[in-house]
Amino acid sequence: MATRKLFKFFFVLIACISFGRRILAQDLSQAKDHDFSLKIPVELVLVPVTVEDKDGKLLDNLQKDDFEVREEGTVQNLKLFSTDPFPLSVAILLDRSTDSRTQSTIKETLLPLIESFSLFDEIALFEFENTTDKMQDFTFDKDQILKAFKNISLKGSPPPVSGGPFTGEPGINGIPVETGTGRVSQPKTLNVHIDDAVFAASQELRRRAKERRKVIIIISNGQNAPGNRNSYESTMESVLTSDIVLYGIGQGSALLGRKFNTLTKYADATGGAVFYPMKTSSFSDSYQRIAQMARNQYVLGYVPPNDVQKVTFRRISVRVKNLEVKVSNVRSRKGYYAIPRL
């Protein structure tokens, strides 16, 4: 049944893309093929949406009329509503600067993450610090991803404290504290370029097939060092123009500054989420939750009325207007970049 729904979705999405292209046929007739994917104006704006109740459970029984989408404050007429599953293109980014204990835990729990994806999903693996390296290109072969991860040389720093969420040693709200037998070590110089890593992954994802949902999963402490070659703004433009949703696994100092770290900024802007597993078993739960959220989204689509003269960021808001539905959280991207017609 799931396979049949997936192929049904392919048919619907291809029809929508064809609809958008017919609108632009006259303008694009003289465009070169290699320019098409980079300069095509946004005609049908797709907005993936995740809806949760107060317990964090995904609400999957809503209908088209339950939603309201606004662009720059103006209600839009929805041309597309779909609950069919998307095939995923997933870029996994692993922060090399995380401490050795965290990296070991990630290695131990990677299999549940890989197994949470379906046969239709393709995965690529990257590691980063001040540079970003692709360890495995996109593949449907899960064994290839596991092999690539095993080939990564884990060289994280020692844990910053003697206790921690994986040792059972003293802590407050899961955060390790200084004790009589251990003290906080001096932190090493911050040299992590998250913006550059996300930008690199977005450039790889933008070349994947248009009908695939594009996802970045980043495992990091969320601390972003100065000196990124790509700014947050330019990286967000690359992410949003490629319709990418970012999910994060926050570790280390990310637990303390979770509302303000870089992972949260990217996740909020794209309609994703960040999870903060406090113990080894929680990693597997977080992986499963990310895969569930990425796959089971409503997809709303509308044709924007604007004719922009230059690349312009347009704000989007989504709400569930059906007051009978008890909604706690609606996750969707905060906007998109409208591109002038050719």
Backbone torsions as a table, in degrees:
resi	resn	phi	psi	omega
1	MET	NA	-44.8	179.9
2	ALA	-62.1	-39.6	-179.9
3	THR	-64.8	-41.6	179.7
4	ARG	-62.9	-41.5	178.9
5	LYS	-64.8	-35.0	-178.6
6	LEU	-66.6	-44.6	179.3
7	PHE	-68.0	-34.7	174.9
8	LYS	-59.9	-41.4	179.8
9	PHE	-63.0	-42.1	178.9
10	PHE	-54.2	-44.8	-177.7
11	PHE	-62.3	-45.3	-179.2
12	VAL	-63.1	-45.4	-176.6
13	LEU	-66.1	-40.9	178.5
14	ILE	-62.1	-38.2	177.7
15	ALA	-63.0	-40.5	179.6
16	CYS	-66.0	-40.7	179.0
17	ILE	-64.5	-40.8	178.7
18	SER	-63.2	-38.2	177.5
19	PHE	-58.6	-47.1	179.4
20	GLY	-62.9	-38.9	-178.4
21	ARG	-69.1	-35.6	178.8
22	ARG	-63.9	-35.7	177.8
23	ILE	-59.9	-34.6	-173.8
24	LEU	-101.3	5.2	-169.7
25	ALA	-55.5	-44.0	-176.4
26	GLN	-67.0	-41.2	-179.3
27	ASP	-68.3	-31.3	-172.6
28	LEU	-96.4	-2.0	-173.4
29	SER	-60.8	-26.4	-178.4
30	GLN	-104.8	6.2	-179.6
31	ALA	-77.8	145.8	177.7
32	LYS	-76.9	149.4	-176.8
33	ASP	-59.0	-39.7	-175.5
34	HIS	-74.6	-11.1	177.4
35	ASP	-92.3	-17.8	-168.4
36	PHE	-59.2	-50.5	-173.9
37	SER	-69.7	-19.5	-177.7
38	LEU	-93.4	-26.9	-171.1
39	LYS	-117.7	-0.3	-178.4
40	ILE	-60.0	127.6	178.5
41	PRO	-64.8	154.3	177.5
42	VAL	-80.2	113.8	177.0
43	GLU	-105.3	-56.0	176.3
44	LEU	-99.5	110.0	179.3
45	VAL	-86.2	119.9	179.2
46	LEU	-97.6	131.7	-178.2
47	VAL	-126.8	97.6	173.4
48	PRO	-68.8	138.6	-175.2
49	VAL	-134.8	134.3	173.3
50	THR	-114.5	132.2	-178.4
51	VAL	-121.5	130.3	-178.5
52	GLU	-124.3	149.9	173.3
53	ASP	-90.0	-174.3	-174.4
54	LYS	-65.5	-19.8	178.7
55	ASP	-94.4	5.0	-179.2
56	GLY	82.4	6.2	179.5
57	LYS	-78.1	138.3	178.9
58	LEU	-72.3	132.3	176.8
59	LEU	-94.3	117.0	-172.9
60	ASP	-118.8	16.0	-176.2
61	ASN	-117.7	21.1	-179.8
62	LEU	-82.7	158.7	-179.3
63	GLN	-116.1	169.8	-177.4
64	LYS	-53.8	-44.0	-175.6
65	ASP	-71.6	-8.1	177.8
66	ASP	-78.9	-14.1	-173.4
67	PHE	-106.4	151.1	170.1
68	GLU	-132.2	126.4	179.0
69	VAL	-115.5	131.5	176.7
70	ARG	-121.1	139.2	170.6
71	GLU	-115.5	120.1	-175.8
72	GLU	51.3	37.9	175.8
73	GLY	88.0	-8.4	-177.5
74	THR	-100.2	128.8	-180.0
75	VAL	-63.9	135.4	-178.5
76	GLN	-105.6	150.9	177.5
77	ASN	-89.0	113.4	-175.7
78	LEU	-72.2	123.8	177.6
79	LYS	-99.1	-17.3	-178.4
80	LEU	-137.8	134.8	172.0
81	PHE	-141.3	122.2	-177.6
82	SER	-141.2	142.2	171.9
83	THR	-118.0	6.7	179.9
84	ASP	-68.7	147.5	-178.3
85	PRO	-71.4	143.6	174.6
86	PHE	-95.3	146.9	164.0
87	PRO	-74.8	147.4	-173.7
88	LEU	-107.9	144.4	163.6
89	SER	-114.4	115.8	-170.6
90	VAL	-119.2	125.7	172.6
91	ALA	-106.2	117.7	178.5
92	ILE	-97.6	123.0	-179.7
93	LEU	-110.9	121.0	-179.3
94	LEU	-110.7	120.8	-179.4
95	ASP	-75.1	117.6	-180.0
96	ARG	-69.4	-17.1	-174.5
97	SER	-84.5	-8.5	178.2
98	THR	-62.6	150.1	-174.9
99	ASP	-66.7	162.5	-172.9
100	SER	-62.1	-34.0	179.4
101	ARG	-65.8	-43.8	178.9
102	THR	-64.3	-43.9	-179.2
103	GLN	-62.1	-38.6	178.2
104	SER	-64.7	-39.8	178.2
105	THR	-65.0	-41.9	177.9
106	ILE	-60.1	-44.1	-179.5
107	LYS	-61.9	-40.0	-179.1
108	GLU	-67.9	-28.6	-173.0
109	THR	-108.4	10.2	-177.2
110	LEU	-67.8	-35.1	-177.1
111	LEU	-56.5	-45.7	177.1
112	PRO	-59.9	-33.5	177.8
113	LEU	-64.9	-49.4	-178.2
114	ILE	-64.3	-40.8	-178.0
115	GLU	-70.5	-15.2	-179.9
116	SER	-74.9	-11.2	179.7
117	PHE	-95.8	155.6	-175.5
118	SER	-91.8	176.5	178.9
119	LEU	-67.0	-18.7	-179.4
120	PHE	-85.5	-9.9	-174.3
121	ASP	-92.3	143.8	175.8
122	GLU	-115.1	144.9	-172.6
123	ILE	-131.9	141.0	171.8
124	ALA	-126.1	153.1	-176.1
125	LEU	-124.9	130.6	178.6
126	PHE	-128.7	151.4	167.1
127	GLU	-126.0	151.5	-174.6
128	PHE	-151.0	157.1	165.6
129	GLU	-149.2	-101.8	173.2
130	ASN	-87.1	-10.2	171.4
131	THR	-131.1	161.7	-179.7
132	THR	-117.6	129.4	-178.8
133	ASP	-122.4	132.0	176.7
134	LYS	-86.7	115.8	-178.4
135	MET	-89.4	-26.1	178.3
136	GLN	-154.4	126.3	177.4
137	ASP	-70.9	171.0	-177.6
138	PHE	-59.2	131.3	-178.6
139	THR	-150.0	151.7	173.3
140	PHE	-89.2	-9.3	-175.7
141	ASP	-85.4	104.7	-177.9
142	LYS	-64.2	-31.7	178.6
143	ASP	-63.8	-33.4	178.0
144	GLN	-65.6	-38.9	178.1
145	ILE	-65.8	-45.3	179.4
146	LEU	-62.7	-39.1	178.0
147	LYS	-64.6	-43.1	-180.0
148	ALA	-62.8	-40.4	-179.4
149	PHE	-66.4	-38.6	179.0
150	LYS	-64.0	-26.4	-179.8
151	ASN	-81.0	-9.4	177.6
152	ILE	-73.2	130.6	178.8
153	SER	-84.8	108.0	179.7
154	LEU	-74.0	115.1	-176.3
155	LYS	-132.3	36.2	-179.3
156	GLY	-65.7	159.5	178.2
157	SER	-72.1	163.3	175.6
158	PRO	-61.1	154.8	177.5
159	PRO	-54.9	141.9	-175.4
160	PRO	-68.4	-16.6	179.7
161	VAL	-139.0	165.2	-178.8
162	SER	-74.8	-28.2	178.6
163	GLY	-97.3	-172.7	177.8
164	GLY	162.6	171.3	-175.3
165	PRO	-69.3	-14.1	-178.4
166	PHE	-103.2	2.8	-175.6
167	THR	-115.4	-18.5	-176.5
168	GLY	79.7	10.5	179.5
169	GLU	-83.3	169.9	-170.3
170	PRO	-58.2	144.6	176.9
171	GLY	-164.3	167.3	176.8
172	ILE	-121.1	120.7	-176.2
173	ASN	53.2	36.6	177.8
174	GLY	85.1	-4.6	-178.8
175	ILE	-97.4	121.9	-178.6
176	PRO	-59.5	146.2	179.5
177	VAL	-126.2	162.0	178.6
178	GLU	-69.5	139.0	178.3
179	THR	-126.7	-177.3	-179.5
180	GLY	-70.3	-16.4	-177.4
181	THR	-111.1	3.3	-179.6
182	GLY	-153.5	155.3	179.4
183	ARG	-142.5	159.9	179.2
184	VAL	-66.0	131.4	178.8
185	SER	-84.7	162.8	178.2
186	GLN	-71.4	126.7	-178.6
187	PRO	-68.4	147.0	176.8
188	LYS	-79.0	164.3	-178.4
189	THR	-61.1	130.2	-179.4
190	LEU	-70.0	124.8	-176.4
191	ASN	-142.3	37.1	-176.1
192	VAL	-106.4	125.3	-178.6
193	HIS	-109.4	87.8	-177.5
194	ILE	-70.7	-40.7	179.8
195	ASP	-57.6	-44.4	-179.5
196	ASP	-64.4	-39.3	-179.8
197	ALA	-65.5	-44.8	179.8
198	VAL	-66.1	-39.5	178.3
199	PHE	-61.9	-45.8	-179.6
200	ALA	-60.1	-43.9	179.5
201	ALA	-65.8	-38.6	-180.0
202	SER	-65.1	-35.9	178.1
203	GLN	-67.1	-34.4	176.1
204	GLU	-70.7	-41.1	-177.3
205	LEU	-70.1	-31.5	-177.6
206	ARG	-65.3	-17.5	178.7
207	ARG	-90.3	-3.4	177.3
208	ARG	-77.1	164.4	-175.0
209	ALA	-58.3	143.1	-174.1
210	LYS	-63.1	-29.5	-176.5
211	GLU	-80.4	0.3	-178.7
212	ARG	-95.0	143.0	173.2
213	ARG	-80.9	131.5	-172.5
214	LYS	-104.8	128.8	-172.3
215	VAL	-134.2	137.3	169.2
216	ILE	-112.9	128.9	172.2
217	ILE	-114.7	117.2	-176.8
218	ILE	-117.2	129.1	179.3
219	ILE	-110.4	111.5	-170.2
220	SER	-161.8	167.1	172.7
221	ASN	-84.7	-3.1	174.1
222	GLY	79.7	2.3	179.1
223	GLN	-88.1	122.8	-175.2
224	ASN	-109.3	118.0	-177.0
225	ALA	-78.2	155.5	171.6
226	PRO	-64.7	161.0	174.6
227	GLY	96.9	8.9	174.6
228	ASN	-60.6	139.3	177.4
229	ARG	-73.3	-26.3	178.8
230	ASN	-112.8	128.7	-179.8
231	SER	-73.3	164.6	175.3
232	TYR	-59.4	-41.1	-177.4
233	GLU	-64.3	-46.4	-179.5
234	SER	-69.0	-33.5	177.4
235	THR	-67.3	-42.3	178.4
236	MET	-63.0	-37.0	177.4
237	GLU	-62.1	-43.4	178.1
238	SER	-63.7	-41.0	-179.1
239	VAL	-66.0	-48.2	-175.3
240	LEU	-71.8	-35.6	178.8
241	THR	-70.7	-15.7	177.2
242	SER	-101.3	5.5	178.2
243	ASP	56.7	47.0	-177.5
244	ILE	-98.1	139.8	172.4
245	VAL	-109.9	133.8	-178.4
246	LEU	-109.6	132.3	173.5
247	TYR	-119.8	145.2	-177.1
248	GLY	-127.0	150.5	167.5
249	ILE	-114.4	106.3	-176.5
250	GLY	-87.2	134.9	-178.5
251	GLN	-134.3	162.4	175.3
252	GLY	60.1	-126.1	-176.7
253	SER	-64.6	-16.4	177.9
254	ALA	-61.0	-27.3	179.4
255	LEU	-64.2	-34.9	-177.1
256	LEU	-80.9	-37.4	-176.7
257	GLY	-111.8	39.7	-170.2
258	ARG	-62.0	-28.4	-178.0
259	LYS	-78.5	-15.5	-171.0
260	PHE	-123.3	-4.1	-175.1
261	ASN	-77.4	169.7	-173.6
262	THR	-64.9	-34.3	179.0
263	LEU	-59.2	-44.0	-179.1
264	THR	-63.7	-41.0	179.7
265	LYS	-59.5	-47.4	-179.3
266	TYR	-67.6	-42.5	-178.5
267	ALA	-63.8	-45.7	-179.5
268	ASP	-62.0	-40.4	-176.3
269	ALA	-71.5	-25.0	-175.1
270	THR	-105.5	-4.9	-178.8
271	GLY	88.7	16.8	178.6
272	GLY	-94.6	-153.6	-178.1
273	ALA	-158.5	159.5	176.5
274	VAL	-121.6	136.7	179.6
275	PHE	-116.8	149.3	-176.3
276	TYR	-127.5	77.1	-179.4
277	PRO	-64.0	132.8	-175.7
278	MET	-99.2	-11.8	178.5
279	LYS	-148.0	168.8	-172.9
280	THR	-56.1	-45.3	-177.7
281	SER	-63.7	-26.4	-178.5
282	SER	-70.7	-24.0	176.9
283	PHE	-59.8	-49.3	-179.7
284	SER	-60.2	-40.7	178.3
285	ASP	-62.5	-41.1	-179.8
286	SER	-66.0	-41.9	178.3
287	TYR	-60.1	-46.0	-179.7
288	GLN	-62.8	-39.5	-179.5
289	ARG	-65.1	-41.8	178.8
290	ILE	-62.0	-47.4	180.0
291	ALA	-61.4	-39.0	179.2
292	GLN	-65.3	-44.6	-179.2
293	MET	-67.4	-40.8	-177.3
294	ALA	-65.8	-36.2	-175.7
295	ARG	-85.1	-37.6	-172.4
296	ASN	-102.0	75.7	178.0
297	GLN	-122.3	150.6	167.0
298	TYR	-77.4	144.0	174.7
299	VAL	-117.7	115.3	178.1
300	LEU	-104.9	139.0	-179.8
301	GLY	-135.7	141.9	177.6
302	TYR	-148.1	158.1	176.5
303	VAL	-97.0	115.7	-177.1
304	PRO	-70.3	144.6	-176.3
305	PRO	-82.8	-12.3	-169.0
306	ASN	-82.4	149.0	169.8
307	ASP	-117.3	96.1	-176.7
308	VAL	-83.6	152.0	-179.7
309	GLN	-96.9	-13.6	176.7
310	LYS	-150.5	166.9	178.8
311	VAL	-58.6	122.7	-172.5
312	THR	-135.7	135.9	176.1
313	PHE	-81.5	128.1	179.9
314	ARG	-115.5	125.7	-177.7
315	ARG	-79.0	138.8	178.3
316	ILE	-122.5	140.6	171.6
317	SER	-133.3	143.4	-179.6
318	VAL	-129.2	135.8	174.5
319	ARG	-140.6	157.0	172.1
320	VAL	-92.1	113.2	-173.6
321	LYS	-88.4	-11.4	177.7
322	ASN	-74.0	107.3	-174.9
323	LEU	-69.6	-14.4	179.0
324	GLU	-78.6	-14.4	-180.0
325	VAL	-91.2	123.4	-179.9
326	LYS	-84.6	97.7	-174.9
327	VAL	-108.7	135.1	176.0
328	SER	-103.6	-36.2	-173.8
329	ASN	-148.0	131.6	174.0
330	VAL	-118.0	116.1	-178.8
331	ARG	-103.4	124.0	175.8
332	SER	-156.3	162.5	179.4
333	ARG	-68.5	151.0	-172.3
334	LYS	-86.6	-4.3	179.5
335	GLY	170.5	-174.3	177.8
336	TYR	-151.0	167.8	178.6
337	TYR	-102.4	111.2	176.6
338	ALA	-78.3	138.2	-176.1
339	ILE	-116.0	137.0	-179.5
340	PRO	-58.6	147.3	175.2
341	ARG	-68.8	147.4	-179.4
342	LEU	-74.9	NA	NA
